[in-house]
Amino acid sequence: MAILLPTLQRVRNQARAVVCQANLKQWGTTLALYVEDNRGRLPCGYFDQRSLLRGLFRSEDDPNERLFDSLNPVDTKGIACCPMAVRVRPSERGTWGSFEAWEIRGLGPPYRGSYGLNSRMFSLRGFGYESFARFRGPRRFGSSGFINVFSVKDRAKVPVLLDCKRPSGSASNFRGPPPTERSLAYWGSFCMNRHNGHINGLFLDWSVRNIGLKELWTLNWYREFDTSNPWTKAGGVLPEDWPQWMRSFKDY
């Protein structure tokens, strides 16, 4: 039994990773349909992101039902969580674990998930930031953003939705890796050992694959992101530069 148990656990985790990728593929279909219906653009704004993730997961007497239907009329409950995210955070305080789901409150019934959006793809900054100068007036809830998906080059390198410790996260050229796996700020939202040194992610060409944790610094997170930053091989990072918990992972 002592010999078999580690093997069984590894096979079980591999099966969960496959289910996780299947969930993200369904998310890819959902987002692709949204983009087609909105002239190549993703929703823009804090509440738009959360209502997009929630989809139709709400009660019949939810006063927000009609408000959110235009964003995502898909039942997202079945694809909300990676099977590895088996626990729910007891509160918003403290550190965040790699195998914990987040929870949205205040937009109807509580909604749990374990994937997060690349916030730069759903904001005024990012690939469409040059349109900000042409924007005037208040934002209309539920309106599309300024990033035209079809104008973005190398979409297979642009992350959209990934394993995450909260509903959305951001990347920065100027920030290094989190000092511990339970950190949250900046890269800590995505940088966690959920799938044996990897996380799963959906890209802007709607493909899904696993992503090495050190590979996160090589992806094209937003228009001005430097993919040869100091935390890549091209930027000269050394093995000892990484925090102890990440040193055994593959370099990129």
Beta strands, then each sheet from edge to edge (+ up, - down):
strand 1: 41-43
strand 2: 87-88
strand 3: 100-104
strand 4: 111-113
strand 5: 115-118
strand 6: 144-148
strand 7: 159-163
strand 8: 168-169
strand 9: 198-203
strand 10: 208-212
sheet 1: 1+ 6-
sheet 2: 2+ 3+ 4-
sheet 3: 8+ 5+ 7- 9+ 10-
end
